[in-house]
Amino acid sequence: MTPVEVVLYGAPGCHLCDVAKDQLVSQRELMGFELRVVDISADSELEAAFRTDIPVVFVGGRKAFKYRVDVTELRRRVLALSQTGL
C-alpha cells in the first residue's frame, strides 16, 4: 500500500511554516505518511495562490489545514486515507 502524501506549502522566514513542518516531521514516523515540503517562493503561481494563507497543508491531495496543523485531525485524515487505500 502506498503511504498517504502530506504536502506542506510554505516559505523561508515564515514562523508558522516552521512550526507546521516540525509538527509534521514529528508525526511522520508515527503515522507512516510521506511528507513533501514545497517552497512557494520558487514558483510565482504557488506564491500567488498561497502567500496569504501559508502554511497550507494538503493530505491525500485535499486541503486540510492553513496557518496551523491540528495533530488529532491530521491523524484522523491519514488513518482514514490509509484504510481506504487512496
C-alpha positions in Angstrom: 0.0 0.0 0.0 1.2 3.5 -0.9 1.7 5.8 2.1 -0.6 8.9 2.3 1.1 12.0 0.9 1.1 15.1 3.1 2.3 18.3 1.4 3.3 21.5 3.2 3.3 24.7 1.2 5.4 27.4 2.9 8.2 29.9 2.5 11.5 30.7 4.2 11.2 33.1 7.1 7.7 32.0 7.9 7.5 31.1 11.6 4.1 29.3 11.3 5.6 27.3 8.4 8.5 26.2 10.7 6.1 25.2 13.4 3.9 23.2 11.0 6.9 21.5 9.5 8.2 20.5 12.9 4.8 19.1 13.8 4.6 17.1 10.6 8.1 15.8 10.8 7.4 14.6 14.4 4.3 12.8 13.3 5.6 11.3 10.0 7.1 8.2 11.5 4.2 7.6 14.0 1.6 7.9 11.3 3.6 6.5 8.3 2.8 9.2 5.8 5.1 10.7 3.1 5.9 14.4 3.7 6.8 16.8 0.8 7.7 20.4 1.7 7.2 22.9 -1.1 8.8 26.3 -1.1 6.3 28.6 -2.7 8.8 31.4 -3.2 10.4 29.5 -6.0 7.1 29.4 -8.1 5.1 32.5 -9.0 1.9 30.6 -9.4 2.2 28.9 -6.0 3.2 32.3 -4.5 0.1 33.9 -5.9 -2.1 31.0 -4.7 -0.8 30.5 -1.2 1.2 33.6 0.0 -1.5 35.0 2.3 -2.5 31.6 3.7 0.8 29.8 4.5 1.4 27.4 5.8 -1.1 25.3 3.8 -1.2 21.6 4.3 -2.8 19.1 1.9 -3.4 15.5 3.0 -4.0 13.0 0.2 -4.4 15.7 -2.3 -7.1 17.7 -0.3 -6.6 20.9 1.5 -6.6 20.1 5.2 -5.0 23.0 7.2 -3.9 26.6 6.8 -1.9 28.5 9.4 -1.9 25.7 12.0 -1.8 21.9 12.0 -4.3 20.1 14.2 -2.4 16.8 15.0 -5.6 15.0 16.1 -7.3 15.9 12.8 -4.1 15.0 10.8 -4.1 11.6 12.5 -7.8 11.1 11.6 -7.3 12.1 8.0 -4.2 10.0 7.4 -5.8 6.9 9.1 -9.0 7.3 7.0 -7.0 7.5 3.8 -4.7 4.6 4.8 -7.7 2.4 5.4 -9.3 3.3 2.0 -6.1 2.8 0.2 -6.2 6.2 -1.5 
